């Protein structure tokens, strides 16, 4: 049981020499969406400090989504719920990090374990949030602003390094040539799907109360197909059963179930090729932003004010306003606390379709002008 590293060459694009720190660790072992929202901070850090080596600690899925990112020197995979579970895995990771001799650690993940691992690894400088459970171990504490977007909050962690924060920075992801070829083959194997007229639909989420109703997605898919779009269902292996239910109920060869069929970056490449993605408040929403595909985001238990709304130029949010029970939790849950699920039941397929039309109409007008 050991933490293992995925090594890649630094981007090495030159630039003036910098003052220490020369080697920085970004510790982010949260969910895929959180990792994507950390990418803007890494991008700005590398742009401003071109000679700095930036390593990232992430769980396997997080490391996978960051693969090929030119601003990252090395990714250390920490499988904290699998092969690196428990004290032995943590100690192995600490040894790996200690031998890497980092000058500073930037820790957007606010758990005690994240801060403690960096501290015990002998990293002399720790930059983290005021809400971190490991705040007492930080050498630089940055105020956590709950009213700001998560991208802005993460960017604020660069301030102790003397870096000016840009007004806007969107995440970027980098599917490889192989990823693109896999998607090419995948689409060729489904000739009824129009690769030039696809809309992605991401019906899943780790949390039940973040998922719009399956019947909503079924009706939306039927309406999109009636308008001669092709519909591509995207998500992970855990979303395959839900997507299969939607696929079998709709029963149209222009609906393609890609959930669980592709890697994360292959899914990102597929989403890039779509005109738009309809998603719950979940990772595919952030992938859409990173691939510059417009997003219609459906929010139920959570609210955009938590700081996780899509940031793209044309992105829109659909939600039920004015409910006293909403938000019911920070991350969502496995069941509606008041057993009505009214936040999602009150969102009609026609309302979502209206947002799809609005975005596509705006984009078509921009192309024509």
Buried (B, 14 or more C-beta within 10 A) or exposed (E): EBBBBBEEEBBEEEEEEEEEBBBBBBBBBBBBBBBBBBBBBBBBBBBBBBBBBBBBBBBBBBBBBBBBBBBBBBBBBBBBEEBBEEEEBBBBBBBBBEEBEBBBBBBBBBBEBBBBBBBBBEBEBBBBBEBBBBBEBBBBBBEBBEEEBBBBBBBBBBBBBEBEEEEEBBBBBBBBEEBBEBBEEBBEEBEEBEBEBBBBBBBBBBBBBBBBBBEBBBBBBBBBBEEEBBBBBBBBEEBBEBBBBBBEBBEBEBBBBBBBBBBBBBBBBBBBBBBBBBBBBBBBBBBBBBBEBBBBBBBBBBBBEBBBBBBBEBBBBBBBEEBEEBBBEEBBBEEBEEEEBBBBBBBEBEBBBBBBEEBBEBBEEEEEE
